[in-house]
Amino acid sequence: MQIKLNPCKICGNIYAPASKSMLIRAFAASVLCKGKTIIRNFTLCDDVETAINIIKSLGAEIEIHSSEIQITGTFVNKITNLYCGESALCLRMFAPVAGFFSDDFEASGKNTLLNRNIGDLMQALNLLGMKCENKKYLPVRLKGKIKGGKIKIDANGTSQTLSGLLTILPLCSENSVIDVENLHSKPYIDLTVSILEKFGVKIINKNYKSFFIKGNQSYNACTLNIEGDWSGVSCLLAAAATGGNITVENLNPKSKQADVAMLDVLRLCGANVMIEKNKITVEKNRLNAFEFDATDCPDLFPAIVALAANCKGTSIVKGALRLQNKESNRAKILQSEFAGLGIKIELKEDIMYIFGNSIGSATVSAHNDHRIAMALAAASVNASGNIIIENAECVTKSYPDFWKDFSEITN
């Protein structure tokens, strides 16, 4: 699928899609409950559909209505195949869950997920009593059942494995302690812990260095409202800051989502930002280069690049090494695709330098990465001519209505 975009002015209102990060975490908790969990405000993107299929395979009964999803937990089924599509979050959340109930299953996926290093997950599960193939890429075979205990993990690459362990270890008979080195994306751990608390599960966080999990806890069904997705709308906010104005509803400015930090980025570069309850308005202003540490919110890099390309001067962003194990090597892809648009990006170890300049016209590729596609859309606003984005359909991974919403705010 190709999308042809013209330079345009941004103006309009949209309603943010639901956060898939929150929703998938809530699904993992709900399948472990006895009783019916009600989830309100949801978006059926590709990753969420994958998670729904997983919890069905684990034995949950699901009713999807226009305004809510009802999930009735049950004794979790043993499974032989954990199919995770392209979702690394589903893999790292549900492999520990499946490993608690099943003693022999295969974890598999497709496309970009097959290229993502999962060695951290395999190592952690091995430490907790499972026997995992010594492989760093899917598919892998996992045997044995997960047990509680004390382990040490390195979370330098991702915090998702820690989130998965925090979700299942409360059900183990033993108490557990996870000592963590190099933990980034701390807001995602806050998000996980806050959702588990909604289900009655307690985690003791000792300064993000050590986590104590009491065993023999139980999950209680609840009603949960899913917030709007800061990750999903970040590129639309960047587009507004460079080319007009936008009001986005269904966004919590006090969210535990890591990418609420987009508010800080917008203010740093000089955009006008107004907050009214769960409504965010961003208006174009004179934009200047900025410095920002995106180590804890690496999914913001594509939106940041689209924004910095329009800023006067050279913007400096820390955390680029966090981009190597995403749907693509995002740092390299951003560098190459924006180079085609006349924007120079330099990578020096963990630092990305983005040189603001006039944006040209070109045919570019999303490389099957939803966030790259959205960033290229934001870049088109002030381009000198048309930008054609190849592989544009990949936005369905997280934001299936992205192109519809983008067309509604462009004129």
Stockholm file with secondary structure:
# STOCKHOLM 1.0

chainA/1-411         MQIKLNPCKICGNIYAPASKSMLIRAFAASVLCKGKTIIRNFTLCDDVETAINIIKSLGAEIEIHSSEIQITGTFVNKITNLYCGESALCLRMFAPVAGFFSDDFEASGKNTLLNRNIGDLMQALNLLGMKCENKKYLPVRLKGKIKGGKIKIDANGTSQTLSGLLTILPLCSENSVIDVENLHSKPYIDLTVSILEKFGVKIINKNYKSFFIKGNQSYNACTLNIEGDWSGVSCLLAAAATGGNITVENLNPKSKQADVAMLDVLRLCGANVMIEKNKITVEKNRLNAFEFDATDCPDLFPAIVALAANCKGTSIVKGALRLQNKESNRAKILQSEFAGLGIKIELKEDIMYIFGNSIGSATVSAHNDHRIAMALAAASVNASGNIIIENAECVTKSYPDFWKDFSEITN
#=GR chainA/1-411 SS CEEEECCCCEEEEEECCBCHHHHHHHHHHHTTEEEEEEEESCCCCHHHHHHHHHHHHTTCEEEECSSEEEEEECSCCCCSEEECTTCHHHHHHHHHHHHHHCSEEEEECCGGGGGSCCHHHHHHHHHTTCEECSCSSSSEEEESCCCCCEEEEECSSCSHHHHHHHHHGGGSSSCEEEEEESCCCHHHHHHHHHHHHHTTCCCEEETTTEEEECSSCCEECCEEECCBCHHHHHHHHHHHHHHEEEEEESCCTTCSSGGGGHHHHHHHHTCEEEEETTEEEEECCCCBCCEEECTTCGGGHHHHHHHHTTSBSEEEEECGGGGTTSSSCHHHHHHHHHHTTTCEEEEETTEEEEECCCBCCEEEECTTCHHHHHHHHHHGGGBSSCEEEETGGGGGGTCTTHHHHHHHTBC
#=GC SS_cons         CEEEECCCCEEEEEECCBCHHHHHHHHHHHTTEEEEEEEESCCCCHHHHHHHHHHHHTTCEEEECSSEEEEEECSCCCCSEEECTTCHHHHHHHHHHHHHHCSEEEEECCGGGGGSCCHHHHHHHHHTTCEECSCSSSSEEEESCCCCCEEEEECSSCSHHHHHHHHHGGGSSSCEEEEEESCCCHHHHHHHHHHHHHTTCCCEEETTTEEEECSSCCEECCEEECCBCHHHHHHHHHHHHHHEEEEEESCCTTCSSGGGGHHHHHHHHTCEEEEETTEEEEECCCCBCCEEECTTCGGGHHHHHHHHTTSBSEEEEECGGGGTTSSSCHHHHHHHHHHTTTCEEEEETTEEEEECCCBCCEEEECTTCHHHHHHHHHHGGGBSSCEEEETGGGGGGTCTTHHHHHHHTBC
//
